Amino acid sequence: MIVGIYATLGVFLLTASREPMKHLSLIGFTVWSSVVHGAIMAVQSFGVGMDGASHYGHLLGDVPALFIVAAALAFFTPRGVKTH
């Protein structure tokens, strides 16, 4: 399910990348939802699942990936209108 959600979000972000100033709310949502998702996954990775398995692997892959995506989007998002 999460793959479907992120695939759909990716399509919309690719569309938004053509005119980012018109889609700042979508880009901002993606940044903050990635931060929140990563933070929740980080906390939950210290727990043990219902199957008895630990989830520390998320700390090495998924969590950093979410934070890197959030940071990259935030960094490359235009901040204002350029004047000539």
N, CA, C and O atoms as CSV, one atom per row, in Angstrom:
chain,resi,resn,atom,element,x,y,z
A,1,MET,N,N,0.825,-1.184,0.000
A,1,MET,CA,C,0.000,0.000,0.000
A,1,MET,C,C,0.876,1.258,0.000
A,1,MET,O,O,0.614,2.193,-0.756
A,2,ILE,N,N,1.904,1.284,0.834
A,2,ILE,CA,C,2.734,2.486,0.922
A,2,ILE,C,C,3.471,2.743,-0.393
A,2,ILE,O,O,3.735,3.893,-0.745
A,3,VAL,N,N,3.802,1.671,-1.119
A,3,VAL,CA,C,4.456,1.842,-2.417
A,3,VAL,C,C,3.516,2.551,-3.385
A,3,VAL,O,O,3.945,3.422,-4.142
A,4,GLY,N,N,2.247,2.187,-3.365
A,4,GLY,CA,C,1.267,2.850,-4.219
A,4,GLY,C,C,1.115,4.317,-3.885
A,4,GLY,O,O,0.994,5.156,-4.778
A,5,ILE,N,N,1.121,4.626,-2.600
A,5,ILE,CA,C,0.995,6.026,-2.170
A,5,ILE,C,C,2.202,6.834,-2.612
A,5,ILE,O,O,2.061,7.933,-3.149
A,6,TYR,N,N,3.408,6.279,-2.382
A,6,TYR,CA,C,4.613,7.013,-2.769
A,6,TYR,C,C,4.785,7.095,-4.285
A,6,TYR,O,O,5.315,8.086,-4.788
A,7,ALA,N,N,4.348,6.077,-5.018
A,7,ALA,CA,C,4.414,6.142,-6.478
A,7,ALA,C,C,3.508,7.257,-6.995
A,7,ALA,O,O,3.894,8.017,-7.883
A,8,THR,N,N,2.315,7.351,-6.441
A,8,THR,CA,C,1.386,8.415,-6.836
A,8,THR,C,C,1.951,9.783,-6.482
A,8,THR,O,O,1.905,10.706,-7.294
A,9,LEU,N,N,2.485,9.916,-5.268
A,9,LEU,CA,C,3.094,11.175,-4.850
A,9,LEU,C,C,4.251,11.540,-5.775
A,9,LEU,O,O,4.431,12.709,-6.116
A,10,GLY,N,N,5.031,10.545,-6.177
A,10,GLY,CA,C,6.156,10.786,-7.080
A,10,GLY,C,C,5.717,11.352,-8.417
A,10,GLY,O,O,6.356,12.257,-8.955
A,11,VAL,N,N,4.627,10.820,-8.956
A,11,VAL,CA,C,4.109,11.330,-10.229
A,11,VAL,C,C,3.705,12.799,-10.079
A,11,VAL,O,O,4.005,13.626,-10.940
A,12,PHE,N,N,3.026,13.106,-8.985
A,12,PHE,CA,C,2.614,14.498,-8.767
A,12,PHE,C,C,3.820,15.407,-8.531
A,12,PHE,O,O,3.814,16.559,-8.965
A,13,LEU,N,N,4.845,14.911,-7.854
A,13,LEU,CA,C,6.048,15.723,-7.646
A,13,LEU,C,C,6.793,15.971,-8.952
A,13,LEU,O,O,7.334,17.057,-9.163
A,14,LEU,N,N,6.824,14.977,-9.824
A,14,LEU,CA,C,7.453,15.187,-11.131
A,14,LEU,C,C,6.708,16.256,-11.918
A,14,LEU,O,O,7.329,17.091,-12.576
A,15,THR,N,N,5.402,16.232,-11.853
A,15,THR,CA,C,4.602,17.268,-12.504
A,15,THR,C,C,4.875,18.630,-11.867
A,15,THR,O,O,5.022,19.632,-12.566
A,16,ALA,N,N,4.943,18.657,-10.536
A,16,ALA,CA,C,5.191,19.908,-9.812
A,16,ALA,C,C,6.581,20.471,-10.095
A,16,ALA,O,O,6.787,21.681,-10.004
A,17,SER,N,N,7.529,19.611,-10.434
A,17,SER,CA,C,8.903,20.079,-10.654
A,17,SER,C,C,9.013,20.990,-11.876
A,17,SER,O,O,9.981,21.740,-12.008
A,18,ARG,N,N,8.034,20.927,-12.758
A,18,ARG,CA,C,8.062,21.805,-13.933
A,18,ARG,C,C,7.816,23.262,-13.557
A,18,ARG,O,O,8.380,24.173,-14.163
A,19,GLU,N,N,6.964,23.475,-12.547
A,19,GLU,CA,C,6.658,24.823,-12.066
A,19,GLU,C,C,6.552,24.775,-10.534
A,19,GLU,O,O,5.451,24.837,-9.987
A,20,PRO,N,N,7.686,24.667,-9.848
A,20,PRO,CA,C,7.646,24.455,-8.394
A,20,PRO,C,C,6.984,25.590,-7.609
A,20,PRO,O,O,6.387,25.340,-6.562
A,21,MET,N,N,7.076,26.804,-8.085
A,21,MET,CA,C,6.475,27.914,-7.341
A,21,MET,C,C,4.948,27.798,-7.278
A,21,MET,O,O,4.325,28.343,-6.366
A,22,LYS,N,N,4.353,27.104,-8.223
A,22,LYS,CA,C,2.903,26.913,-8.227
A,22,LYS,C,C,2.477,25.721,-7.362
A,22,LYS,O,O,1.286,25.517,-7.128
A,23,HIS,N,N,3.440,24.946,-6.896
A,23,HIS,CA,C,3.123,23.716,-6.172
A,23,HIS,C,C,3.862,23.631,-4.833
A,23,HIS,O,O,4.216,22.543,-4.378
A,24,LEU,N,N,4.087,24.774,-4.219
A,24,LEU,CA,C,4.841,24.793,-2.966
A,24,LEU,C,C,4.158,24.019,-1.847
A,24,LEU,O,O,4.837,23.427,-1.007
A,25,SER,N,N,2.840,24.013,-1.819
A,25,SER,CA,C,2.148,23.287,-0.750
A,25,SER,C,C,2.354,21.782,-0.892
A,25,SER,O,O,2.516,21.096,0.117
A,26,LEU,N,N,2.354,21.250,-2.113
A,26,LEU,CA,C,2.611,19.826,-2.325
A,26,LEU,C,C,4.044,19.476,-1.926
A,26,LEU,O,O,4.284,18.456,-1.281
A,27,ILE,N,N,4.979,20.317,-2.309
A,27,ILE,CA,C,6.383,20.069,-1.964
A,27,ILE,C,C,6.568,20.168,-0.454
A,27,ILE,O,O,7.256,19.339,0.141
A,28,GLY,N,N,5.963,21.168,0.166
A,28,GLY,CA,C,6.046,21.306,1.624
A,28,GLY,C,C,5.431,20.117,2.348
A,28,GLY,O,O,5.979,19.631,3.338
A,29,PHE,N,N,4.284,19.648,1.847
A,29,PHE,CA,C,3.661,18.460,2.433
A,29,PHE,C,C,4.600,17.266,2.344
A,29,PHE,O,O,4.731,16.506,3.303
A,30,THR,N,N,5.254,17.095,1.197
A,30,THR,CA,C,6.161,15.962,1.019
A,30,THR,C,C,7.344,16.052,1.978
A,30,THR,O,O,7.750,15.047,2.563
A,31,VAL,N,N,7.894,17.245,2.137
A,31,VAL,CA,C,9.011,17.429,3.065
A,31,VAL,C,C,8.589,17.041,4.476
A,31,VAL,O,O,9.232,16.206,5.112
A,32,TRP,N,N,7.509,17.647,4.966
A,32,TRP,CA,C,7.117,17.414,6.361
A,32,TRP,C,C,6.569,16.016,6.601
A,32,TRP,O,O,6.785,15.449,7.673
A,33,SER,N,N,5.864,15.446,5.629
A,33,SER,CA,C,5.368,14.088,5.824
A,33,SER,C,C,6.524,13.093,5.832
A,33,SER,O,O,6.452,12.080,6.529
A,34,SER,N,N,7.581,13.356,5.080
A,34,SER,CA,C,8.760,12.487,5.100
A,34,SER,C,C,9.476,12.573,6.445
A,34,SER,O,O,9.929,11.558,6.975
A,35,VAL,N,N,9.578,13.777,6.995
A,35,VAL,CA,C,10.207,13.947,8.316
A,35,VAL,C,C,9.402,13.210,9.387
A,35,VAL,O,O,9.969,12.490,10.209
A,36,VAL,N,N,8.091,13.391,9.373
A,36,VAL,CA,C,7.238,12.735,10.376
A,36,VAL,C,C,7.280,11.221,10.206
A,36,VAL,O,O,7.391,10.493,11.193
A,37,HIS,N,N,7.193,10.741,8.978
A,37,HIS,CA,C,7.246,9.312,8.714
A,37,HIS,C,C,8.576,8.736,9.201
A,37,HIS,O,O,8.602,7.692,9.853
A,38,GLY,N,N,9.674,9.413,8.886
A,38,GLY,CA,C,10.988,8.951,9.331
A,38,GLY,C,C,11.120,8.935,10.842
A,38,GLY,O,O,11.687,8.001,11.410
A,39,ALA,N,N,10.599,9.964,11.495
A,39,ALA,CA,C,10.676,10.025,12.963
A,39,ALA,C,C,9.865,8.901,13.605
A,39,ALA,O,O,10.320,8.276,14.564
A,40,ILE,N,N,8.683,8.647,13.089
A,40,ILE,CA,C,7.861,7.568,13.631
A,40,ILE,C,C,8.538,6.221,13.407
A,40,ILE,O,O,8.562,5.377,14.302
A,41,MET,N,N,9.084,6.021,12.221
A,41,MET,CA,C,9.776,4.759,11.940
A,41,MET,C,C,10.992,4.590,12.847
A,41,MET,O,O,11.278,3.482,13.302
A,42,ALA,N,N,11.710,5.684,13.113
A,42,ALA,CA,C,12.879,5.603,13.986
A,42,ALA,C,C,12.479,5.139,15.383
A,42,ALA,O,O,13.127,4.268,15.963
A,43,VAL,N,N,11.426,5.715,15.914
A,43,VAL,CA,C,10.961,5.324,17.251
A,43,VAL,C,C,10.481,3.882,17.249
A,43,VAL,O,O,10.825,3.112,18.146
A,44,GLN,N,N,9.693,3.513,16.256
A,44,GLN,CA,C,9.143,2.162,16.205
A,44,GLN,C,C,10.209,1.101,15.937
A,44,GLN,O,O,10.004,-0.068,16.265
A,45,SER,N,N,11.326,1.480,15.354
A,45,SER,CA,C,12.366,0.496,15.060
A,45,SER,C,C,13.001,-0.079,16.327
A,45,SER,O,O,13.625,-1.140,16.286
A,46,PHE,N,N,12.842,0.617,17.440
A,46,PHE,CA,C,13.394,0.112,18.698
A,46,PHE,C,C,12.477,-0.904,19.367
A,46,PHE,O,O,12.871,-1.563,20.329
A,47,GLY,N,N,11.267,-1.028,18.863
A,47,GLY,CA,C,10.317,-1.988,19.422
A,47,GLY,C,C,10.462,-3.340,18.755
A,47,GLY,O,O,11.252,-3.522,17.829
A,48,VAL,N,N,9.686,-4.272,19.246
A,48,VAL,CA,C,9.651,-5.614,18.677
A,48,VAL,C,C,8.269,-5.818,18.089
A,48,VAL,O,O,7.265,-5.531,18.740
A,49,GLY,N,N,8.214,-6.311,16.866
A,49,GLY,CA,C,6.945,-6.527,16.193
A,49,GLY,C,C,6.152,-7.664,16.797
A,49,GLY,O,O,6.647,-8.385,17.663
A,50,MET,N,N,4.939,-7.822,16.348
A,50,MET,CA,C,4.069,-8.879,16.854
A,50,MET,C,C,4.635,-10.261,16.542
A,50,MET,O,O,4.313,-11.240,17.215
A,51,ASP,N,N,5.482,-10.330,15.513
A,51,ASP,CA,C,6.091,-11.608,15.150
A,51,ASP,C,C,7.368,-11.882,15.933
A,51,ASP,O,O,8.022,-12.902,15.719
A,52,GLY,N,N,7.724,-10.974,16.839
A,52,GLY,CA,C,8.919,-11.149,17.666
A,52,GLY,C,C,10.201,-10.652,17.023
A,52,GLY,O,O,11.270,-10.722,17.629
A,53,ALA,N,N,10.101,-10.156,15.809
A,53,ALA,CA,C,11.289,-9.683,15.093
A,53,ALA,C,C,11.576,-8.231,15.436
A,53,ALA,O,O,10.663,-7.439,15.670
A,54,SER,N,N,12.864,-7.895,15.461
A,54,SER,CA,C,13.237,-6.495,15.678
A,54,SER,C,C,13.223,-5.773,14.326
A,54,SER,O,O,13.238,-6.409,13.272
A,55,HIS,N,N,13.197,-4.476,14.371
A,55,HIS,CA,C,13.109,-3.678,13.152
A,55,HIS,C,C,14.240,-2.650,13.080
A,55,HIS,O,O,14.057,-1.558,12.542
A,56,TYR,N,N,15.408,-3.002,13.624
A,56,TYR,CA,C,16.548,-2.084,13.607
A,56,TYR,C,C,17.020,-1.763,12.191
A,56,TYR,O,O,17.624,-0.715,11.963
A,57,GLY,N,N,16.753,-2.649,11.247
A,57,GLY,CA,C,17.182,-2.427,9.868
A,57,GLY,C,C,16.624,-1.149,9.275
A,57,GLY,O,O,17.238,-0.552,8.390
A,58,HIS,N,N,15.462,-0.723,9.757
A,58,HIS,CA,C,14.876,0.516,9.256
A,58,HIS,C,C,15.751,1.727,9.581
A,58,HIS,O,O,15.752,2.717,8.850
A,59,LEU,N,N,16.492,1.637,10.680
A,59,LEU,CA,C,17.380,2.746,11.054
A,59,LEU,C,C,18.523,2.911,10.055
A,59,LEU,O,O,19.075,4.003,9.920
A,60,LEU,N,N,18.875,1.850,9.366
A,60,LEU,CA,C,19.988,1.909,8.424
A,60,LEU,C,C,19.554,2.247,7.005
A,60,LEU,O,O,20.367,2.737,6.221
A,61,GLY,N,N,18.306,2.001,6.658
A,61,GLY,CA,C,17.867,2.212,5.286
A,61,GLY,C,C,16.732,3.190,5.138
A,61,GLY,O,O,16.905,4.275,4.582
A,62,ASP,N,N,15.578,2.816,5.629
A,62,ASP,CA,C,14.369,3.604,5.397
A,62,ASP,C,C,14.408,4.976,6.067
A,62,ASP,O,O,14.072,5.983,5.443
A,63,VAL,N,N,14.806,5.017,7.305
A,63,VAL,CA,C,14.791,6.285,8.051
A,63,VAL,C,C,15.740,7.301,7.421
A,63,VAL,O,O,15.320,8.427,7.152
A,64,PRO,N,N,17.009,6.948,7.175
A,64,PRO,CA,C,17.885,7.936,6.517
A,64,PRO,C,C,17.376,8.341,5.129
A,64,PRO,O,O,17.501,9.502,4.740
A,65,ALA,N,N,16.804,7.393,4.384
A,65,ALA,CA,C,16.294,7.726,3.049
A,65,ALA,C,C,15.187,8.774,3.131
A,65,ALA,O,O,15.160,9.713,2.335
A,66,LEU,N,N,14.286,8.619,4.081
A,66,LEU,CA,C,13.207,9.601,4.242
A,66,LEU,C,C,13.754,10.973,4.619
A,66,LEU,O,O,13.288,11.989,4.103
A,67,PHE,N,N,14.735,11.010,5.512
A,67,PHE,CA,C,15.319,12.291,5.914
A,67,PHE,C,C,16.116,12.928,4.777
A,67,PHE,O,O,16.119,14.150,4.632
A,68,ILE,N,N,16.787,12.113,3.976
A,68,ILE,CA,C,17.561,12.643,2.839
A,68,ILE,C,C,16.622,13.228,1.793
A,68,ILE,O,O,16.885,14.306,1.258
A,69,VAL,N,N,15.531,12.528,1.496
A,69,VAL,CA,C,14.546,13.049,0.541
A,69,VAL,C,C,13.977,14.369,1.044
A,69,VAL,O,O,13.857,15.325,0.278
A,70,ALA,N,N,13.624,14.429,2.328
A,70,ALA,CA,C,13.062,15.661,2.900
A,70,ALA,C,C,14.068,16.807,2.806
A,70,ALA,O,O,13.711,17.922,2.425
A,71,ALA,N,N,15.313,16.533,3.152
A,71,ALA,CA,C,16.341,17.573,3.114
A,71,ALA,C,C,16.606,18.053,1.685
A,71,ALA,O,O,16.760,19.252,1.449
A,72,ALA,N,N,16.660,17.122,0.741
A,72,ALA,CA,C,16.922,17.493,-0.653
A,72,ALA,C,C,15.778,18.339,-1.213
A,72,ALA,O,O,16.013,19.357,-1.864
A,73,LEU,N,N,14.551,17.917,-0.961
A,73,LEU,CA,C,13.408,18.706,-1.436
A,73,LEU,C,C,13.393,20.095,-0.809
A,73,LEU,O,O,13.147,21.089,-1.492
A,74,ALA,N,N,13.655,20.158,0.488
A,74,ALA,CA,C,13.659,21.455,1.172
A,74,ALA,C,C,14.769,22.350,0.619
A,74,ALA,O,O,14.566,23.548,0.422
A,75,PHE,N,N,15.937,21.767,0.370
A,75,PHE,CA,C,17.075,22.543,-0.112
A,75,PHE,C,C,16.836,23.087,-1.514
A,75,PHE,O,O,17.150,24.244,-1.794
A,76,PHE,N,N,16.284,22.260,-2.396
A,76,PHE,CA,C,16.132,22.651,-3.798
A,76,PHE,C,C,14.829,23.378,-4.111
A,76,PHE,O,O,14.626,23.808,-5.247
A,77,THR,N,N,13.954,23.521,-3.141
A,77,THR,CA,C,12.697,24.238,-3.375
A,77,THR,C,C,12.973,25.734,-3.462
A,77,THR,O,O,13.624,26.295,-2.580
A,78,PRO,N,N,12.487,26.384,-4.513
A,78,PRO,CA,C,12.684,27.837,-4.629
A,78,PRO,C,C,12.044,28.569,-3.447
A,78,PRO,O,O,11.002,28.155,-2.938
A,79,ARG,N,N,12.671,29.643,-3.029
A,79,ARG,CA,C,12.202,30.381,-1.860
A,79,ARG,C,C,11.402,31.636,-2.184
A,79,ARG,O,O,10.608,32.094,-1.362
A,80,GLY,N,N,11.594,32.177,-3.333
A,80,GLY,CA,C,10.903,33.418,-3.667
A,80,GLY,C,C,10.964,33.705,-5.149
A,80,GLY,O,O,11.525,32.938,-5.931
A,81,VAL,N,N,10.388,34.801,-5.509
A,81,VAL,CA,C,10.350,35.192,-6.921
A,81,VAL,C,C,11.632,35.945,-7.246
A,81,VAL,O,O,12.015,36.871,-6.531
A,82,LYS,N,N,12.288,35.545,-8.322
A,82,LYS,CA,C,13.488,36.254,-8.760
A,82,LYS,C,C,13.103,37.529,-9.483
A,82,LYS,O,O,12.158,37.546,-10.271
A,83,THR,N,N,13.837,38.590,-9.214
A,83,THR,CA,C,13.637,39.836,-9.940
A,83,THR,C,C,14.849,40.041,-10.832
A,83,THR,O,O,15.972,39.701,-10.458
A,84,HIS,N,N,14.619,40.595,-12.002
A,84,HIS,CA,C,15.722,40.778,-12.962
A,84,HIS,C,C,16.381,42.101,-12.779
A,84,HIS,O,O,17.326,42.424,-13.498
